[in-house]
Amino acid sequence: MGWSQEFQLRKALLLYGETSHNFYPSRRPFATLHDVVHEDGEARLSAAQLLTREGLFELLSAITPPATIEVLPEYVIARARDMVVWWTPAQTRRMFYSERGQDRMMRQLNGKEYPQPPLLFKADENHLWIRALTVNRRPTSDSKTYMAPYWNCYDNGSVCTGTMKIPTAKNAAGIIRQWEDSFFNSAFSHAAGITKHTSHPGGVLALWKSLHGKRRFPARYLLPVDETVGQFVSTHDTTYRNQHRA
C-alpha cells in the first residue's frame, strides 16, 4: 500500500444466505461479526455476534470519512450522501435539438428560448430523473407530479444522459448547477420510446414551437403521472423504462 505502518487483522464479517439460491447470500441473508484472536502466530475467529442494522452503520462510520456538513440551498427538497432532490421555479431557458437527419422542425426549434414549467429534479452520481410541476412554489411530499415534456426522458422519470457531461461537484449547490446546465445544454435527440409527452394536440415538438416567444408555460399541457413528490424522492429506478403510455 506504500505505507510503512503495520496492519493486523482485527475483525471479520461473515455473510450467510440460503444455499438453495446459487450459494449467494441474497435470500434472507444475515451477517455475523467476529473479533480476530491472534495466538502463537495464528489467527482464529472469536464467537459470532449477530450484526444488526445499527452495528452495520457503526462499522461503516468507522471505515468511511465523515460526511461534509454544508448549508443547503433553499430549493433543495431532500439530500442524502449520494443523492440530491431539488425543484426549480418556472423560468425561460434556451433549448437545443439534435439536427441529425436534417429534420426541419428540429432545426426551427434549435437554440431558441422557451418558457419552462416548474421542475423537480433528482440526481445521484451518474443518473438524473425529472418531473414537471404545475404550481410555481416549493412542493410538499404530497404534491402531484407530471411527465416532463422533453425528449430524452422516460415515463419512469429517468433521463437518457447520452452525451451529457456528468457533474463532478461534491456540494449540493454545485451538483444542482452542473446537472441543470448539462440537461439544458445538451441536444434533445429522441422521444425515448414515449408516444405522448404532453396533452398538446400536436405533440411535444409542436408544443415547444408554439411556446417560442411566450412568457409562461401552460400547465394544461402537462400530463399527470401516478407519483407524488414523496414517491419520486424515495424511488430509485435507474432503468430506461416506459409503461407504454397511450
Secondary structure, DSSP 8 states (H G I E B T S, - for coil): ----S-----EEEEEE--TTTTT-TTSS-EEEEEEEEEETTEEEE---EE--HHHHHHHHHHHS---------TTEEEEETTEEEEEE-SEEEEEEE--GGG-HHHHHHTTEEEEE--EEEEE-SS-EEEEE-SSSS---TT-EEE---STTB-TTSBB--TT-------SHHHHHHHHHHHHHHSEE---TT-S-SBS-TT-HHHHHHHHTT-SS--GGGB-EEEEEHHHHHH----S-------
